[in-house]
């Protein structure tokens, strides 16, 4: 792992493999990582030899979500904005700061990655929690190992789900409520049954399965793939994904503001340790 280079990029024939590399912190996402991911996606977009992009996480876990407590947490740092025209969050305070930053590094970037005109595959093992869901859900396919699990426990912060709120479209409204109300882990097989995961394979077969699928997709015409992806994404947006996400993003920030007004901070006093230690241990497999 390198905090200077938190994302690795590798070409394997027509497949670009983008790997989050903060293994020591279960690939928790600081801004440095999200901007490095953005650069990697641009690199893949600009390379005509790349037909498919695979998003992976180094080590035992895909991603434990947003960085809310590592030494590399950089919420107070400024980066060159690319996804939105909101102001630099470091020059503002309160909601004006948080809304601008999260519009950029979370919703803005994930939406743009979703629109990459090349098929993307999330290769998920271990934890895919909260902000990790955003990274997986912005991909076209999700292939998981049998030890993978998914959760969005942020309701215990008083927050109605992670910023890229695709829950009702990923698993259906009824289970989305259970998923959020309980904050419990959902195993890979259950996630597949819900339609959130395409395939589940043994951990030792995960990379081979993902590369096999990627290489088969890469045999298709590039423009046909781009149009097909756009067709499905457009239908999903007509079904309310984009508008729904916008509306819930406002509720998300109302929750942050409420926490800051009645408590000590916008996260209701929670940190990475208390979220982990106090999390529900149920498994909906």
C-alpha positions as CSV (number, residue, x, y, z in Angstrom):
1,X,0.0,0.0,0.0
2,X,1.1,3.5,-0.7
3,X,-0.7,6.5,0.7
4,X,0.9,8.5,-2.2
5,X,-0.6,6.1,-4.8
6,X,-3.8,4.6,-3.3
7,X,-4.9,3.2,-6.6
8,X,-3.1,0.8,-9.0
9,X,-3.8,0.6,-12.7
10,X,-3.0,-2.4,-14.8
11,X,-3.7,-3.3,-18.5
12,X,-4.4,-7.0,-19.2
13,X,-5.0,-7.0,-22.9
14,X,-8.4,-5.4,-23.5
15,X,-9.2,-5.2,-19.7
16,X,-8.1,-2.4,-17.4
17,X,-7.8,-3.5,-13.7
18,X,-8.2,-0.6,-11.3
19,X,-7.3,-1.6,-7.8
20,X,-7.9,0.3,-4.6
21,X,-4.7,-0.1,-2.5
22,X,-5.3,1.1,1.1
23,X,-5.3,-2.5,2.3
24,X,-4.2,-1.6,5.8
25,X,-7.4,0.4,6.2
26,X,-9.7,-2.1,4.3
27,X,-9.6,0.3,1.3
28,X,-11.4,3.1,3.2
29,X,-12.0,6.0,0.8
30,X,-10.3,9.3,1.4
31,X,-10.4,12.0,-1.2
32,X,-7.0,11.1,-2.4
33,X,-8.3,7.7,-3.3
34,X,-11.5,8.9,-5.0
35,X,-9.5,11.4,-7.2
36,X,-7.1,8.6,-8.0
37,X,-10.0,6.4,-9.0
38,X,-11.3,9.2,-11.2
39,X,-7.9,9.5,-12.9
40,X,-7.9,5.8,-13.5
41,X,-11.3,5.8,-15.1
42,X,-10.3,8.7,-17.4
43,X,-7.2,6.7,-18.3
44,X,-9.3,3.7,-19.3
45,X,-11.8,5.9,-21.2
46,X,-9.0,7.5,-23.2
47,X,-7.4,4.1,-24.2
48,X,-9.1,2.7,-27.2
49,X,-7.5,-0.7,-26.5
50,X,-9.4,-1.0,-23.3
51,X,-12.8,-2.6,-23.7
52,X,-13.8,-3.4,-20.1
53,X,-12.8,-2.0,-16.7
54,X,-12.5,-4.1,-13.5
55,X,-12.7,-2.4,-10.1
56,X,-11.0,-4.3,-7.3
57,X,-9.9,-3.9,-3.8
58,X,-6.5,-5.1,-2.5
59,X,-6.4,-7.5,0.4
60,X,-9.2,-9.2,2.3
61,X,-11.8,-6.5,1.7
62,X,-13.3,-4.6,-1.3
63,X,-14.0,-1.4,0.7
64,X,-15.0,-0.6,4.3
65,X,-16.6,2.7,3.0
66,X,-15.7,6.3,3.6
67,X,-12.6,7.1,5.6
68,X,-13.9,8.5,8.9
69,X,-10.9,7.8,11.1
70,X,-7.5,6.8,9.5
71,X,-4.4,8.9,9.6
72,X,-4.9,9.6,5.9
73,X,-8.3,11.1,6.3
74,X,-8.2,14.3,4.3
75,X,-11.7,15.8,4.5
76,X,-10.0,19.2,5.3
77,X,-7.9,19.2,2.2
78,X,-8.5,20.8,-1.2
79,X,-8.3,18.9,-4.5
80,X,-8.9,20.1,-8.1
81,X,-12.6,19.8,-8.6
82,X,-13.7,17.7,-11.6
83,X,-17.2,16.3,-11.1
84,X,-19.1,19.5,-10.1
85,X,-18.9,23.3,-10.2
86,X,-19.5,23.6,-6.5
87,X,-17.0,25.8,-4.6
88,X,-14.0,24.5,-2.9
89,X,-15.3,23.0,0.3
90,X,-12.3,24.1,2.4
91,X,-13.2,27.8,1.9
92,X,-16.7,27.3,3.5
93,X,-18.1,26.0,6.7
94,X,-21.0,23.9,7.9
95,X,-23.5,22.6,5.4
96,X,-22.0,24.7,2.6
97,X,-18.7,22.9,3.0
98,X,-20.1,19.3,3.4
99,X,-22.6,19.6,0.7
100,X,-20.0,20.9,-1.8
101,X,-17.5,18.2,-0.9
102,X,-20.0,15.3,-1.0
103,X,-21.5,16.5,-4.3
104,X,-18.1,16.3,-5.8
105,X,-16.3,13.2,-4.4
106,X,-19.3,11.0,-3.8
107,X,-22.4,11.6,-5.9
108,X,-20.7,13.5,-8.7
109,X,-17.8,11.1,-9.3
110,X,-19.9,7.9,-8.9
111,X,-22.5,9.2,-11.4
112,X,-19.7,10.0,-13.9
113,X,-18.1,6.6,-13.4
114,X,-21.5,4.9,-14.0
115,X,-21.7,6.7,-17.3
116,X,-18.3,5.5,-18.5
117,X,-19.1,4.2,-22.0
118,X,-17.3,1.0,-21.4
119,X,-18.6,-2.0,-19.3
120,X,-17.3,-2.0,-15.7
121,X,-17.2,-5.0,-13.3
122,X,-16.9,-4.7,-9.5
123,X,-14.8,-7.6,-8.1
124,X,-16.0,-7.8,-4.5
125,X,-14.5,-9.8,-1.7
126,X,-15.0,-9.4,2.0
127,X,-16.5,-6.2,3.2
128,X,-18.5,-3.9,0.9
129,X,-19.9,-1.4,3.4
130,X,-21.6,2.0,3.0
131,X,-19.4,4.0,0.8
132,X,-18.1,0.7,-0.7
133,X,-21.6,0.1,-2.0
134,X,-21.4,3.3,-4.0
135,X,-18.3,2.1,-5.8
136,X,-19.8,-1.3,-6.6
137,X,-23.2,0.1,-7.6
138,X,-21.6,2.5,-10.0
139,X,-20.3,-0.6,-11.9
140,X,-22.4,-2.5,-14.5
141,X,-21.8,-5.9,-13.1
142,X,-21.0,-7.1,-9.6
143,X,-19.2,-10.5,-9.2
144,X,-18.6,-11.5,-5.6
145,X,-16.7,-14.1,-3.7
146,X,-18.6,-16.4,-1.3
147,X,-17.1,-14.5,1.7
148,X,-18.3,-11.1,0.5
149,X,-20.9,-9.2,2.6
150,X,-22.8,-6.0,2.1
151,X,-24.1,-3.4,4.6
152,X,-25.1,0.2,5.0
153,X,-25.2,0.8,8.8
154,X,-25.3,4.6,8.7
155,X,-28.8,4.8,10.1
156,X,-27.2,4.4,13.5
157,X,-25.7,7.8,12.8
158,X,-29.3,9.1,12.1
159,X,-28.4,9.2,8.4
160,X,-30.8,7.7,5.8
161,X,-28.2,5.7,3.8
162,X,-25.0,6.4,1.9
163,X,-24.9,9.4,-0.4
164,X,-25.2,7.5,-3.7
165,X,-28.7,6.3,-2.8
166,X,-29.4,3.5,-5.2
167,X,-30.8,1.1,-2.6
168,X,-34.4,0.7,-4.0
169,X,-33.1,0.0,-7.5
170,X,-30.4,-2.4,-6.4
171,X,-32.5,-4.6,-4.1
172,X,-36.1,-3.4,-4.3
173,X,-38.0,-1.1,-2.0
174,X,-39.1,-3.6,0.6
175,X,-35.7,-5.1,1.3
176,X,-34.0,-1.7,1.0
177,X,-36.0,-0.7,4.1
178,X,-34.9,-3.8,6.0
179,X,-31.3,-3.4,4.8
180,X,-31.3,0.2,6.2
181,X,-33.5,-0.2,9.3
182,X,-31.4,-3.1,10.6
183,X,-28.0,-2.3,9.2
184,X,-27.2,-6.0,9.2
185,X,-24.7,-7.7,6.9
186,X,-26.1,-9.3,3.8
187,X,-24.1,-12.3,2.5
188,X,-23.1,-12.7,-1.1
189,X,-25.7,-15.4,-1.9
190,X,-28.6,-13.4,-0.5
191,X,-27.3,-10.3,-2.4
192,X,-27.4,-12.4,-5.6
193,X,-31.0,-13.5,-4.9
194,X,-32.0,-9.8,-4.5
195,X,-30.4,-8.9,-7.8
196,X,-27.6,-6.8,-6.3
197,X,-24.9,-9.3,-7.4
198,X,-24.6,-11.1,-10.7
199,X,-22.5,-14.1,-9.7
200,X,-21.0,-15.6,-6.6
201,X,-17.9,-17.8,-6.8
202,X,-15.4,-19.3,-4.3
203,X,-12.9,-16.8,-3.1
204,X,-10.0,-18.6,-4.8
205,X,-11.9,-18.4,-8.2
206,X,-13.0,-14.8,-8.0
207,X,-10.3,-13.2,-10.1
208,X,-10.3,-15.9,-12.7
209,X,-14.1,-15.6,-13.0
210,X,-14.1,-11.9,-13.3
211,X,-11.4,-11.9,-16.0
212,X,-13.2,-14.6,-17.9
213,X,-16.4,-12.5,-18.0
214,X,-14.5,-9.4,-18.8
215,X,-12.7,-11.0,-21.7
216,X,-15.9,-12.4,-23.2
217,X,-17.5,-9.0,-23.0
218,X,-14.4,-7.5,-24.7
219,X,-15.2,-9.6,-27.8
220,X,-18.3,-7.4,-28.4
221,X,-18.2,-4.3,-30.6
222,X,-17.1,-1.3,-28.4
223,X,-19.8,1.0,-29.7
224,X,-22.5,-1.6,-29.3
225,X,-21.4,-2.1,-25.7
226,X,-21.5,1.7,-25.1
227,X,-25.0,2.1,-26.6
228,X,-26.3,-1.0,-24.7
229,X,-25.0,0.4,-21.4
230,X,-26.5,3.8,-22.1
231,X,-29.8,2.2,-23.0
232,X,-30.1,0.4,-19.7
233,X,-28.9,3.4,-17.7
234,X,-31.4,5.7,-19.4
235,X,-34.2,3.3,-18.5
236,X,-33.0,3.1,-14.9
237,X,-33.1,6.9,-14.8
238,X,-36.6,7.0,-16.3
239,X,-37.5,4.7,-13.5
240,X,-36.5,7.4,-11.1
241,X,-32.9,6.6,-10.1
242,X,-31.4,10.0,-10.7
243,X,-34.2,12.1,-9.3
244,X,-34.6,9.8,-6.3
245,X,-30.9,10.1,-5.5
246,X,-31.1,13.9,-5.7
247,X,-34.0,14.0,-3.3
248,X,-32.4,11.6,-0.8
249,X,-29.1,13.5,-1.0
250,X,-31.0,16.5,0.5
251,X,-32.3,14.3,3.3
252,X,-28.8,12.9,3.9
253,X,-27.5,16.5,4.5
254,X,-30.5,17.4,6.7
255,X,-29.4,14.5,8.9
256,X,-25.8,15.8,9.0
257,X,-27.1,19.2,9.9
258,X,-29.4,17.9,12.6
259,X,-26.6,15.9,14.2
260,X,-24.4,18.9,14.3
261,X,-27.1,21.1,15.8
262,X,-28.2,18.7,18.6
263,X,-24.8,16.9,19.2
264,X,-21.1,17.3,18.9
265,X,-20.6,16.7,15.2
266,X,-22.3,15.8,11.9
267,X,-21.7,12.0,12.4
268,X,-23.6,11.8,15.8
269,X,-20.4,11.2,17.6
270,X,-19.7,8.0,15.7
271,X,-16.3,7.0,14.4
272,X,-14.8,4.0,12.6
273,X,-14.3,2.1,15.8
274,X,-17.7,2.7,17.3
275,X,-19.4,1.9,13.9
276,X,-17.5,-1.3,13.7
277,X,-17.8,-2.4,17.3
278,X,-21.5,-1.4,17.6
279,X,-22.6,-2.7,14.3
280,X,-25.3,-5.3,14.0
281,X,-23.9,-8.8,13.5
282,X,-26.9,-10.4,11.9
283,X,-26.4,-12.0,8.5
284,X,-29.3,-12.2,6.1
285,X,-27.9,-15.1,4.2
